[in-house]
Every structure is written in C-alpha cells, then in structure tokens.
Amino acid sequence: MVDADFDVLRDIIERANVFDGAPVMPTVEGLRSEIDGDHVVLATDVRVAWVGGEAVGYVHTFYLPSDVALERCYLFGCVDPAHRGQGVGRALIAWGIERATEQLQSSGSALPKVIRVDGRAQVTSAHRLFDRMGFTSVRWFEELLRPLTDLPERRTVPGIDIVAWPDDRDEEIRIVKNIAFADHWGSTPTSTHHWAEMVRGYGARPDLSVVALDADGAVVAHCLCGRYPEDDELLGRSDGWVSYLGTLPQWRGKGLASALIVESLHRFAADGLTHASIGVDADSPTGAARLYRSLGFEPNQQSVTHEIVLSASGAGVDRHDNNVIIDP
C-alpha cells in the first residue's frame, strides 16, 4: 500500500463511521499505526475490495500470538455504505476468516484458537452478516462517558504513591499489565513491541497517565490514557480516554483503581478537555462497571464481540465473491 491507498481507506472509514453513528474520525496516521505495525503485514494481512474499479471496503487481520490460555486473531474493516448489500462484506469477511485461520494454525500450538470480530451494537446489519458467516455473539462491551465537571476529590491509599507515568519504566509496567489482565476475559499477554505502540504510539498520552507505587517504589497499578483530537468536531466535545486500567491481584479492593481514575480525570480537566471516556466489559465479574458508574460515568455506546472457535480442520467458510475483486 502507498500513501494514496491510506487516503482511500480513510475516506471509506469516515463515510462508514458517519453512517453508522460511530463517533470516530479516522486519520492516515492512525491507520498506519493500526495496519502497518508488529501484528499486521501489509502484503499478507490487508485486503481492499474493488467494484467497477472503485475501492469500496477493506479488511485486515490482527493476530495475537500467545503461549498461554488461547490464541486470537481479530478481523477489522468496513464497507462503504453506498455498496452494502452487494456481497462486499461477505467477500471481505470470507477472505479474513481464511487468512486468520492460516495465521492461527501456523503457530503449531495446541492452545484453543479463536477468530473474533467486533461491531457496534446499533449496526444490526453487521451482526446479521457475522451470524451468517459462522460467528457467535460471545461478549458485550460498553463505552462510558462523563463530563469533567464536579470532579471527585483526589484520593489517597495508605502505603501508595500515585505519580505521573515514568519515562523509563515501560517494561516494568508491561509486566504488571500482563499480570493484572491475566484473569480478564479474552486477554493474552502483551508483547514488548505492542506495548511500546500502546504507550508511545498514535493516540497515547503518557503525560495524562499515572501509576501507583508501593512503599518500595514498585509499580502495583497503572492507568494508561489516550487522546484523539480529530474526533472533537464530530463529537462536539473533547474526550480523554482511560485506555488501560489494571491492578495487581494482591492490591485489589483497596481503592487503587478509583484513585487512579480520579487522578486522570483531574489531569484531563487541567489539559482543557471536557469529557472522559472509558471502556468496560459489561459481563465482567470484577465490578468495574459499578466502580465507573460510582465515579460519574454513564453508558454512551455499546459493542458486541463475535467469535469463531477453530476446529482442527479450520473454519470451513465457503468464499463467494460475486463481482467483488479482493486485492492487496
């Protein structure tokens, strides 16, 4: 793909998001970060759909190798609203399932292997398509929102210091993140390279992020935040995102999560932002949703995760492209 291709994809995604009511404004920088990184190879993992010489949709796989619990490969993409209902989405998903199956089976491990795709709850046509392609709805997630007014007072936790995200301890925090998320649904350890993208890459705002240190100065919890100013005009507000929030198991139940969030809210407000957003697994048994609501967050958007569990022989999907051309 060349620069012009990223411009084309950005325009397709923008039209799709506006049509679907998804409050996200894509950028070429963001696309490059998403589909030209450690887990996506442009030549093999990205395909664009063409109809009559016009690019009308795309899909890419996002493979997350793992040696614990399970292996996952996600499908991401969209179809231009003007070309929906013509077999484009089916062709793209069929290719994506084939490619994801190849990637998952290439590992040679005996771990369970799943292909997943997410869709915003209001886009019912997408969920019907996922069902027809063999996916099953398995999990629901919410995006919560609160204005940065009437903020709770900053909180203290005995034996804990809440400090700004350090510049030189990303690897230590990555290890804490992996331990903290080990019991979260569908999570597998984050690699060093992927963590670097999450912490220092597109949209990341370590200057708005914080960590919790115990009496020995060790990191025991973290709150990694992000910011996407290109969405402001579409939203009519300026959001700071609580992107990743995790606490080591032995430190849970002591108020660290709420203290970290509140500190981040104050940092958002000091940066001139108007709102805070956070995502939560609606089915999580951790009580995270209740915690966030107690801090003033309210439901704003919902998404659904769909899944195919691979058998030994693969997903077994029949490709039917009609007049759609799928090219790198």
Summary of the structure (lengths in Angstrom):
residues: 328
radius of gyration: 20.4
end to end distance: 7.5
largest distance: 65.3
contacts: 1027
relative contact order: 0.19
helix: 35%
strand: 30%
